[in-house]
Every structure is written in structure tokens, then in C-alpha cells.
Amino acid sequence: MAIRAFLVDDEALALKRLSRMLAATGRTEVVGTRTDPVDAVDAILAAKPDVLFLDIEMPGMNGFEMLAKLDPQPLIVFTTAYDQYALRAFGVNSVDYLLKPIEAAQLTRALDRIERMRGGMEPRPEIRELLARLAAAYPDRIASKIGERVEFVELSRVTHFYASDKLTYAATAAKNYVIDQTIQELEEKLDPRKFLRVHRATLVNVDYVHELHTWFAGKMLVRLKDEKKSELTVSRDRVKALKQRLGL
């Protein structure tokens, strides 16, 4: 019996490509596709697919948030262009994760595992356990240590993190706090739904983004809704991810 698959990805071209790849295997039947994760919830519950191929980074609602609304849940294969999410997904709690652009060998590996699970030869992953671990995985405050004194800063107050003169700072309306972590370490530690790296030296809290302005050489400027109306440079290779996060 063919594997009944549902596909969710905010990029229509990515949906078409994955649909073609699945059709070419001769092992699947695509029973639905959606580009809007909000609309997808009811459609998935109605279609009752065997497996959901799910993009993680989508505007409005990411893949993890969408999963939390599904009950019952099908088997899940995550698809993502962002490698850090491979760690966030804790591999063992999903059927597989496919890094874009998806390759035929990756897809075959995922389908093989799905068939083993359907046949009872391999246990189904605990997606709800994954969601619980994700919810508990991110801190809500961060430590700033100066000498022997440690001050804790609520992340909801941080407009952005930036690196300067070999130090990392957390910027808030009140002051800038020195943080004993690199931008790379912060990117891996903080909730990716809130904090997005827009430059090798900058991590922005998307809740504070007020305006976007096109800049030269494919870059952009972000103006924040803080009292200083801070302006941050968005690297050319980070523009697409920022627009996706903001639903553009």
C-alpha cells in the first residue's frame, strides 16, 4: 500500500519539487499540500496522512508550533534549509530530517524508515516528547557577569545581541549588558522563533523589528522599535531568512 503523504512548506516551488520526487519513487500518494501552516492544520486532520513532510521555518507559525495543534499526529519528516534545526529536532523524535535542497538518497532513507514503522519493525517516534523538550529547551533570561557580580537579564527585554571589540552585548532600553557568550553560541542556545541572526555579529529579537529598508549590494537595514530607533545591517545571505520570519 502506498504511503499517504501530506506536504507543508511556505515555498510553493519547494512543494512542487518534493511532490515530483515523491511521485518518482512510486511508493507514495500525496494527499495534500499547503503553503500556509495555519490553513494546513484542519486539512491534515481531515486527510489523515501516514506521514507529514513539514518545513520548520515558516512565517506566522513554525513547524513545531503547527505540530502542537495536531491530534492525532502522523509520522513526521522535517524539511529545512537551516542545519541548526537538525539539532533542535532531536533526530530520534522524528522519522527523519531532510536538509534542503533534498536529495533522492535522503528521501529514500526516510521512506524506508516509514515503511519499517508502518510494518511494526521499528517503534514510532514520540513527537509530543519532542515538543515538550523544545518548550523546555530555551532560557527566558541570560546572565551578565561583571567581576564577582552576576545580573540576570530577561530575554523579552533584549532588542538584539551584537559583538564589538571582542565582546558580546545584550542591548536593552535601559543599558547594554556584557554577555560571556559568542553570537554563534547564542544563536544555538536561544529560541529561534524569537532570535534570528541577521549578520555575523548581530542577533535580533524579531519582536522588536519595526521597519525594513533595502540597502546596497543586496543588503537590508532593520530599524527597531526601541527608543533609540536602532538600525542593524542585514547581510545579503540573511535577508531571505529574515523576510520569511516576518511573513514577507
Secondary structure, DSSP 8 states (H G I E B T S, - for coil): --EEEEEE-S-HHHHHHHHHHHHHHTSEEEEEEES-HHHHHHHHHHH--SEEEEES--SSS-HHHHHTT-SS--EEEEEES-THHHHHTTGGGSSEEEESS--HHHHHHHHHHHHHHHTTSS----HHHHHHHHHHHS-SEEEEEETTEEEEEEGGG--EEEEETTEEEEE-SS-EEEESS-HHHHHHHS-TTTEEEEETTEEEEGGGEEEEEE-GGG-EEEEESSTT--EEEE-GGGHHHHHHHTT-
